[in-house]
Amino acid sequence: MKAMDRRDQIVSILEEASAPIKATELASKFAVSRQIIVGDIALLRARNIEIIATNQGYLLASAMKAAASGRYRGKLACLHSAEQTEEELQIIVDAGGAIEDVEVEHPVYGVLKASLQINTDDDIQEFIQQMSQHEGELLSTLTNGIHIHTITTPSIKEFEQIKASLEAAGILLSEN
């Protein structure tokens, strides 16, 4: 199979996917290395195909937007230790929220943002496991724990509940 055909098929697979697709899954399907798929994704992005990389795999930005349509979307500034990460994510998911991303303000690079797409307890466990397995550092370590999450909820009511719960847990960054 030619590389261009493979890339077209990758786009088709992502268009039909209901969940993120891992690079290793695509590599196995096309009998190429994971690194070839990573290169394919980079070339597809260069063709202005909006592909989002999450810790769970790749998905099209249009699929993310469709999944979030009809939901309230807001941002919350948080401050916590690495040990409180799971608690933070659990508070959000338990109240019906989905964590789209995390961003920090870097003094040189400006805003650094990473897509998370954490919607379920399983997503939380996978994220925590991957961070542990790869000895990953949270983006918030660059800013002494300060970060912002974009969160979607069924309505503003759930968003306000999440905000109150994070404040009660000492995780919400206080404006005082």
C-alpha positions as CSV (number, residue, x, y, z in Angstrom):
1,M,0.0,0.0,0.0
2,K,1.3,3.4,-0.9
3,A,1.8,5.9,1.9
4,M,-0.8,8.4,0.5
5,D,-3.4,5.6,0.5
6,R,-2.6,4.7,4.0
7,R,-3.0,8.3,5.2
8,D,-6.3,8.5,3.4
9,Q,-7.4,5.3,5.2
10,I,-6.2,6.7,8.5
11,V,-8.5,9.7,8.0
12,S,-11.4,7.4,7.2
13,I,-10.8,5.3,10.3
14,L,-10.7,8.4,12.5
15,E,-13.9,9.8,10.8
16,E,-15.7,6.6,11.7
17,A,-14.2,6.1,15.2
18,S,-16.4,6.6,18.3
19,A,-13.3,6.7,20.5
20,P,-9.6,7.7,20.2
21,I,-7.5,5.3,18.1
22,K,-4.0,4.5,19.4
23,A,-1.0,4.7,17.0
24,T,-0.1,1.1,17.8
25,E,-3.6,0.0,16.6
26,L,-3.1,1.8,13.4
27,A,0.4,0.5,13.0
28,S,-0.8,-3.1,13.5
29,K,-3.7,-2.6,11.0
30,F,-1.3,-1.3,8.3
31,A,1.7,-3.5,9.2
32,V,4.0,-0.5,9.8
33,S,5.8,0.8,12.8
34,R,4.2,3.2,15.3
35,Q,6.7,5.8,14.2
36,I,5.5,5.6,10.6
37,I,1.9,6.3,11.9
38,V,3.2,9.3,14.0
39,G,4.8,10.6,10.8
40,D,1.6,10.1,8.8
41,I,-0.4,12.0,11.5
42,A,2.1,14.9,11.3
43,L,1.8,14.9,7.5
44,L,-2.0,14.8,7.7
45,R,-1.9,17.8,10.1
46,A,0.3,19.6,7.6
47,R,-2.6,19.1,5.1
48,N,-4.8,21.0,7.6
49,I,-6.6,17.9,8.9
50,E,-7.3,18.7,12.5
51,I,-6.2,15.6,14.4
52,I,-6.0,15.7,18.1
53,A,-3.5,13.6,20.1
54,T,-4.7,12.5,23.5
55,N,-3.2,10.1,26.0
56,Q,-5.8,7.6,24.7
57,G,-5.0,8.0,21.0
58,Y,-5.9,10.1,18.0
59,L,-9.2,11.6,17.1
60,L,-10.5,14.2,14.7
61,A,-11.2,17.6,16.2
62,S,-14.6,17.5,14.5
63,A,-15.5,14.4,16.4
64,M,-14.6,16.1,19.7
65,K,-16.7,19.2,18.8
66,A,-19.7,17.0,17.9
67,A,-19.4,15.1,21.2
68,A,-19.3,18.3,23.2
69,S,-22.2,20.0,21.4
70,G,-25.2,20.8,23.6
71,R,-23.0,20.8,26.7
72,Y,-21.9,23.7,28.9
73,R,-18.2,24.5,28.5
74,G,-16.1,26.4,31.0
75,K,-12.6,26.8,32.4
76,L,-11.4,26.4,35.9
77,A,-8.1,27.4,37.4
78,C,-6.7,24.9,39.8
79,L,-3.7,24.5,42.1
80,H,-2.8,21.2,43.7
81,S,0.0,18.7,44.3
82,A,0.7,15.8,42.0
83,E,-0.8,13.5,44.7
84,Q,-4.2,15.3,44.3
85,T,-4.4,14.8,40.6
86,E,-6.6,11.7,40.7
87,E,-8.9,13.4,43.3
88,E,-9.3,16.4,41.1
89,L,-10.2,14.4,38.0
90,Q,-12.6,12.2,40.0
91,I,-14.5,15.2,41.4
92,I,-15.0,16.4,37.9
93,V,-16.1,13.1,36.4
94,D,-18.3,12.1,39.3
95,A,-20.3,15.3,38.8
96,G,-20.9,14.6,35.1
97,G,-18.0,16.6,33.8
98,A,-15.5,15.8,31.1
99,I,-12.0,17.2,31.1
100,E,-11.1,18.3,27.6
101,D,-7.6,19.7,28.3
102,V,-5.1,21.2,30.6
103,E,-3.1,24.4,30.0
104,V,-0.4,26.3,31.8
105,E,1.2,29.7,31.2
106,H,4.9,29.2,30.5
107,P,7.2,32.3,30.9
108,V,9.0,31.7,27.6
109,Y,6.5,29.6,25.4
110,G,3.3,31.3,26.6
111,V,0.3,29.0,26.9
112,L,1.1,25.3,26.7
113,K,-2.0,23.1,26.2
114,A,-2.5,19.3,26.2
115,S,-5.6,17.5,25.2
116,L,-6.8,15.0,27.8
117,Q,-10.4,13.9,26.9
118,I,-11.1,12.3,30.3
119,N,-14.7,11.4,30.5
120,T,-15.0,8.3,32.7
121,D,-13.5,6.5,35.7
122,D,-11.6,4.2,33.2
123,D,-10.1,7.3,31.5
124,I,-8.9,8.6,34.9
125,Q,-7.3,5.2,35.7
126,E,-5.6,5.0,32.3
127,F,-4.2,8.5,32.6
128,I,-2.9,7.9,36.2
129,Q,-1.4,4.6,35.0
130,Q,0.3,6.1,32.0
131,M,1.7,8.9,34.1
132,S,3.1,6.4,36.6
133,Q,4.3,3.9,33.9
134,H,6.2,6.6,31.9
135,E,7.3,8.5,35.0
136,G,5.6,11.5,33.5
137,E,5.6,15.0,34.9
138,L,2.3,16.9,35.0
139,L,2.3,20.1,32.9
140,S,1.5,22.0,36.1
141,T,4.9,21.2,37.5
142,L,6.1,24.0,35.2
143,T,3.9,26.5,37.2
144,N,4.2,25.1,40.7
145,G,0.8,23.4,40.4
146,I,-1.2,26.1,38.8
147,H,-3.2,25.1,35.7
148,I,-6.5,25.5,33.9
149,H,-8.9,22.8,32.7
150,T,-11.5,23.2,30.0
151,I,-14.5,21.2,31.3
152,T,-17.8,20.3,29.6
153,T,-20.9,19.4,31.6
154,P,-24.5,18.7,30.8
155,S,-25.4,22.2,32.1
156,I,-24.1,25.1,34.1
157,K,-25.6,23.5,37.2
158,E,-23.0,20.6,37.1
159,F,-20.2,23.0,36.3
160,E,-21.0,25.1,39.4
161,Q,-21.2,21.9,41.5
162,I,-17.7,20.9,40.2
163,K,-16.4,24.3,41.1
164,A,-17.8,24.1,44.6
165,S,-16.5,20.6,45.1
166,L,-13.0,21.5,43.9
167,E,-13.1,24.6,46.2
168,A,-14.1,22.4,49.2
169,A,-11.2,20.0,48.4
170,G,-8.7,22.9,48.3
171,I,-8.0,22.4,44.6
172,L,-9.7,25.4,43.0
173,L,-7.4,28.4,42.7
174,S,-8.8,31.1,44.9
175,E,-9.3,34.6,43.5
176,N,-8.4,36.0,47.0
